[in-house]
Amino acid sequence: MKAAYFTQTGGPEVIQVGDIPPPVLHNNGVLVKVRAASVNPIDTYIRGGANYWPLPNPYVIGCDFAGEVVATGSHVKQFPIGQRVWGSNQGLLGRQGTFAEFAVIDHEWLYPSPDAVSDQQLAAVALVGITAHLGLFSRAHLQPGETIFVRGGTGGVGSMVVQMAKGIGARVITTAGSAEKAARCRELGADLVIEYQREDLGESLRRAAPDGVDVFWETLREPDFDFAVGSLAPNGRMVVMAGRDARPAFPVGPFYVKGCSVLGFAMFKATPEQQKLAAVDINHWMGAGKLHAQIDRVMPLEDAAEAHRLQESNTLAKSGVLQGKLVLQIG
């Protein structure tokens, strides 16, 4: 089968696109014909040499996918042949990835696709959507009527947070780097958008939420805890989901006096049961037209290395080259 893979870590140039042996179906597995896959920052970290866990060799890149069931293992009863499915959490913890014509997915990481939603949309929403759901509801326990601030409302995770928070009736404040991105944030449901290139972020947020925000969702790899804790309401919750190597200063006094919480999590460590709960809501919202992935562009599998270059430039160099997810069209 054709796949995008590497045999040694390094820059995007180590990615090869060619034929490798197809995956072997096991008792709890589902053989999926992959139609679309999307690129995530963690894909580039693993390819770059992040030593999180041992990798298969060759290692197929990619976490997210959407496609169609081709065959099922002997223990799998709930996925009929031909059913459209989607999911994430592949390419992690020793599993093979999804940038390939076929993938074997354990049934517990697989979800049925809503009829009216495209494979490209589902692949693009998978990891970022599950991440947003886990952070908002399993960790921060966001409630209707509360105020949430999320940095970067058009980003992969940020756009999911904006839509989900607004969908349950929260007041949503976010940031954008241009008037065009600000307009998009409003389309997604943001109540207030702060254009940080021309507005003072701290002053604007204080005016918008003089008593502080209930939830502060940080997407930066280097959090400014002084700003975040100062922006939180009493008993406020801060969500962090990036910056594995970050070691910023932390204002202990103001933090504990206000009774605040900092909640960190890694999506891929959530149980299958937790992620399935997120997938059920995502399917409902997407099927009802209330949740949409932000796709910057769709590329062929052959351009996997270029997709990694773009993602790396956007994530590490903060180039702003992307305005949404990169999706690879495979089938």
C-alpha positions as CSV (number, residue, x, y, z in Angstrom):
1,M,0.0,0.0,0.0
2,K,1.1,3.6,-0.5
3,A,2.0,5.5,2.7
4,A,3.9,8.5,4.0
5,Y,6.5,7.2,6.4
6,F,10.0,7.5,7.7
7,T,12.7,5.1,8.8
8,Q,14.7,7.6,10.8
9,T,13.8,10.8,12.6
10,G,14.9,14.2,11.3
11,G,13.5,17.2,9.3
12,P,10.6,17.0,6.9
13,E,13.0,15.6,4.2
14,V,13.1,12.2,6.0
15,I,9.5,11.6,5.0
16,Q,9.1,9.1,2.1
17,V,6.0,8.4,0.1
18,G,5.9,4.9,-1.4
19,D,4.8,1.3,-1.0
20,I,5.1,-0.6,2.3
21,P,3.4,-3.8,3.4
22,P,-0.3,-3.4,4.4
23,P,-1.2,-3.6,8.1
24,V,-2.2,-7.0,9.6
25,L,-5.8,-7.2,10.9
26,H,-6.1,-8.5,14.5
27,N,-9.1,-9.7,16.5
28,N,-10.0,-6.3,18.0
29,G,-9.1,-4.4,14.9
30,V,-10.9,-2.7,12.0
31,L,-9.2,-2.4,8.6
32,V,-10.1,1.1,7.4
33,K,-9.6,2.5,3.8
34,V,-8.3,5.9,4.7
35,R,-9.9,8.7,2.7
36,A,-8.5,11.7,4.5
37,A,-6.0,12.4,7.3
38,S,-4.9,15.7,8.9
39,V,-1.6,17.1,10.2
40,N,-1.1,17.9,13.9
41,P,1.9,19.5,15.6
42,I,2.6,16.3,17.5
43,D,3.2,14.6,14.2
44,T,6.1,16.9,13.5
45,Y,7.6,16.5,17.0
46,I,7.6,12.7,16.7
47,R,9.2,13.0,13.2
48,G,11.7,15.5,14.6
49,G,13.0,13.0,17.1
50,A,10.9,13.5,20.3
51,N,11.6,10.4,22.2
52,Y,8.1,9.8,23.7
53,W,7.9,6.1,23.0
54,P,9.5,3.4,20.6
55,L,8.4,3.7,17.0
56,P,7.7,1.0,14.5
57,N,10.1,0.9,11.5
58,P,9.0,2.0,9.0
59,Y,6.8,4.4,10.9
60,V,3.6,5.7,9.3
61,I,2.9,9.3,10.3
62,G,-0.4,10.7,11.5
63,C,-3.0,10.7,14.3
64,D,-6.3,11.6,12.6
65,F,-8.3,9.9,9.9
66,A,-11.6,9.4,8.2
67,G,-12.5,6.6,5.9
68,E,-14.5,3.4,5.3
69,V,-14.5,0.0,7.0
70,V,-13.1,-2.7,4.7
71,A,-12.8,-5.7,7.1
72,T,-13.1,-6.4,10.8
73,G,-11.4,-8.7,13.3
74,S,-13.2,-11.7,14.8
75,H,-14.1,-9.8,18.1
76,V,-15.6,-6.7,16.3
77,K,-19.4,-6.7,15.8
78,Q,-20.4,-3.1,15.8
79,F,-18.8,-1.8,12.5
80,P,-20.3,-3.3,9.3
81,I,-18.3,-3.4,6.1
82,G,-18.8,-0.2,4.1
83,Q,-19.6,2.0,7.2
84,R,-17.9,5.4,7.2
85,V,-15.8,6.0,10.3
86,W,-13.4,8.5,11.8
87,G,-11.1,8.8,14.7
88,S,-7.8,9.9,16.2
89,N,-5.1,8.7,18.7
90,Q,-3.2,6.7,16.1
91,G,0.5,7.0,15.5
92,L,0.9,7.3,19.3
93,L,2.2,4.9,22.0
94,G,3.7,2.6,19.5
95,R,0.7,2.5,17.1
96,Q,1.1,3.0,13.4
97,G,-0.2,6.2,11.9
98,T,-2.8,7.1,9.3
99,F,-1.0,8.7,6.3
100,A,-1.6,5.6,4.3
101,E,-4.2,3.9,2.0
102,F,-5.1,1.5,4.8
103,A,-4.9,1.5,8.6
104,V,-5.8,-1.1,11.2
105,I,-7.6,0.7,14.1
106,D,-8.6,-0.9,17.4
107,H,-12.4,-0.7,17.5
108,E,-12.3,1.3,20.8
109,W,-10.7,4.3,18.9
110,L,-13.2,4.3,16.1
111,Y,-16.5,6.3,15.7
112,P,-19.3,6.2,13.1
113,S,-19.3,9.1,10.7
114,P,-22.4,11.4,10.5
115,D,-24.0,11.0,7.0
116,A,-23.9,14.7,6.0
117,V,-20.3,15.4,7.1
118,S,-17.3,15.0,4.7
119,D,-14.3,12.9,5.4
120,Q,-12.1,16.0,5.1
121,Q,-14.1,17.7,7.9
122,L,-14.0,14.7,10.1
123,A,-10.3,14.1,9.7
124,A,-9.7,17.8,10.4
125,V,-11.8,17.9,13.6
126,A,-10.6,14.6,15.2
127,L,-7.7,15.4,17.5
128,V,-8.5,19.1,18.0
129,G,-12.1,18.5,18.6
130,I,-11.6,15.7,21.2
131,T,-8.9,17.8,22.8
132,A,-11.2,20.8,23.1
133,H,-14.0,18.6,24.5
134,L,-11.8,17.0,27.1
135,G,-10.4,20.3,28.3
136,L,-13.8,22.1,28.4
137,F,-15.9,19.5,30.0
138,S,-13.8,16.8,31.6
139,R,-11.2,19.1,33.1
140,A,-12.6,22.7,33.3
141,H,-16.3,21.7,33.7
142,L,-17.4,24.8,31.8
143,Q,-21.0,25.8,32.5
144,P,-23.6,27.7,30.6
145,G,-23.4,31.4,31.5
146,E,-19.8,31.3,32.4
147,T,-17.2,33.4,30.6
148,I,-14.2,31.8,28.9
149,F,-11.2,33.3,27.3
150,V,-9.3,31.3,24.7
151,R,-6.2,32.5,22.9
152,G,-6.3,32.2,19.1
153,G,-9.9,31.6,18.1
154,T,-9.1,30.5,14.5
155,G,-6.5,28.0,15.5
156,G,-7.0,24.2,15.4
157,V,-8.0,23.8,19.0
158,G,-9.0,27.4,19.6
159,S,-11.7,27.3,16.9
160,M,-13.1,24.1,18.5
161,V,-13.1,25.7,22.0
162,V,-15.0,28.8,20.6
163,Q,-17.7,26.7,18.9
164,M,-18.2,24.2,21.8
165,A,-18.2,26.8,24.5
166,K,-20.7,29.0,22.6
167,G,-22.8,25.9,21.8
168,I,-23.5,25.2,25.5
169,G,-24.3,28.9,26.3
170,A,-21.0,30.3,27.6
171,R,-19.8,33.8,26.9
172,V,-16.7,33.5,24.7
173,I,-13.8,36.0,24.4
174,T,-10.9,35.2,22.1
175,T,-8.0,36.8,20.2
176,A,-7.2,37.2,16.5
177,G,-4.2,38.6,14.7
178,S,-6.1,40.4,11.9
179,A,-9.4,41.8,11.0
180,E,-10.1,38.9,8.7
181,K,-9.4,36.4,11.5
182,A,-11.5,38.4,13.9
183,A,-14.4,38.2,11.5
184,R,-14.0,34.5,11.3
185,C,-14.0,34.2,15.1
186,R,-17.3,36.0,15.2
187,E,-18.7,33.7,12.6
188,L,-17.7,30.8,14.9
189,G,-19.7,32.3,17.7
190,A,-17.2,34.5,19.7
191,D,-18.9,37.2,21.7
192,L,-15.8,39.4,21.7
193,V,-12.6,39.3,19.7
194,I,-9.5,41.2,20.7
195,E,-7.2,42.0,17.8
196,Y,-3.9,41.8,19.7
197,Q,-1.9,43.4,16.9
198,R,-3.7,46.7,17.4
199,E,-5.3,46.4,20.8
200,D,-3.8,46.1,24.3
201,L,-4.7,42.5,25.2
202,G,-4.7,43.0,29.0
203,E,-6.6,46.3,29.0
204,S,-9.2,44.9,26.5
205,L,-9.8,41.8,28.5
206,R,-10.2,43.7,31.8
207,R,-12.8,45.9,30.1
208,A,-14.6,42.9,28.7
209,A,-14.5,40.9,32.0
210,P,-13.8,43.3,34.9
211,D,-14.5,40.6,37.5
212,G,-12.3,38.1,35.6
213,V,-13.0,35.1,33.4
214,D,-14.2,31.7,34.8
215,V,-12.0,29.7,32.4
216,F,-8.7,30.8,30.7
217,W,-7.7,28.5,27.9
218,E,-4.0,28.9,27.0
219,T,-2.8,27.7,23.6
220,L,0.7,29.2,23.8
221,R,3.7,27.0,24.4
222,E,5.1,29.5,26.9
223,P,2.2,30.6,29.1
224,D,2.2,34.0,30.8
225,F,0.9,32.9,34.2
226,D,1.0,36.4,35.6
227,F,-1.4,37.6,32.9
228,A,-3.5,34.5,33.2
229,V,-3.9,34.4,36.9
230,G,-4.6,38.2,36.9
231,S,-7.3,37.6,34.4
232,L,-9.1,34.8,36.3
233,A,-12.1,35.4,38.4
234,P,-12.1,33.9,42.0
235,N,-12.2,30.1,41.7
236,G,-11.3,30.4,38.0
237,R,-9.8,27.6,36.1
238,M,-6.9,27.7,33.6
239,V,-6.4,25.0,31.0
240,V,-2.9,24.4,29.6
241,M,-2.3,21.9,26.8
242,A,1.1,22.8,25.2
243,G,4.7,23.7,26.2
244,R,6.2,20.4,27.3
245,D,9.6,22.0,27.9
246,A,8.2,25.4,29.2
247,R,9.3,26.5,32.7
248,P,7.7,29.9,33.1
249,A,7.5,31.9,36.4
250,F,4.4,31.3,38.4
251,P,2.6,33.8,40.7
252,V,1.9,31.5,43.7
253,G,0.4,34.1,46.0
254,P,-2.3,35.6,43.7
255,F,-3.1,32.1,42.5
256,Y,-3.9,30.5,45.8
257,V,-5.5,33.6,47.3
258,K,-8.1,33.6,44.5
259,G,-8.7,29.9,44.8
260,C,-7.7,29.2,41.2
261,S,-6.9,25.9,39.5
262,V,-4.5,25.1,36.7
263,L,-5.6,22.0,34.7
264,G,-3.1,20.3,32.4
265,F,-3.9,17.3,30.2
266,A,-2.6,15.3,27.2
267,M,-5.4,14.2,24.9
268,F,-3.6,10.9,24.0
269,K,-3.6,9.9,27.7
270,A,-7.4,10.0,28.0
271,T,-9.1,6.7,28.1
272,P,-11.0,5.3,25.1
273,E,-14.2,5.8,27.1
274,Q,-13.5,9.4,27.8
275,Q,-12.7,10.1,24.1
276,K,-15.8,8.2,23.0
277,L,-17.9,10.5,25.1
278,A,-16.3,13.5,23.3
279,A,-16.9,11.8,19.9
280,V,-20.6,11.3,20.6
281,D,-21.0,15.1,21.2
282,I,-18.8,16.0,18.2
283,N,-20.9,13.7,15.9
284,H,-24.1,15.3,17.2
285,W,-22.9,18.9,16.7
286,M,-21.3,18.2,13.3
287,G,-24.4,16.4,12.1
288,A,-26.5,19.3,13.1
289,G,-24.2,21.8,11.4
290,K,-23.1,23.4,14.7
291,L,-19.4,22.4,14.6
292,H,-17.1,23.0,11.7
293,A,-13.4,22.3,11.2
294,Q,-11.3,25.2,10.0
295,I,-9.4,23.8,7.0
296,D,-6.5,25.9,5.5
297,R,-5.9,23.6,2.5
298,V,-6.2,20.1,1.2
299,M,-3.1,18.4,-0.2
300,P,-2.3,15.1,-1.8
301,L,-0.5,12.4,0.2
302,E,2.6,12.9,-2.0
303,D,2.9,16.4,-0.4
304,A,3.2,15.0,3.2
305,A,6.7,16.5,3.6
306,E,5.6,19.9,2.5
307,A,2.6,19.7,4.9
308,H,5.1,19.0,7.7
309,R,7.2,22.0,6.7
310,L,4.1,24.3,6.8
311,Q,2.9,22.9,10.1
312,E,6.3,23.3,11.7
313,S,6.6,26.8,10.4
314,N,3.3,27.7,11.8
315,T,3.8,26.0,15.2
316,L,7.4,26.5,16.1
317,A,8.3,29.6,14.0
318,K,4.9,31.3,14.7
319,S,4.8,32.3,11.0
320,G,1.0,32.5,10.8
321,V,1.2,30.7,7.5
322,L,-1.9,28.6,8.3
323,Q,-5.4,29.6,9.0
324,G,-6.8,26.2,9.9
325,K,-5.9,22.5,9.5
326,L,-3.9,20.8,6.8
327,V,-5.7,17.9,5.4
328,L,-4.3,15.1,3.2
329,Q,-6.6,13.6,0.6
330,I,-5.7,9.9,0.3
331,G,-8.5,7.9,-1.1
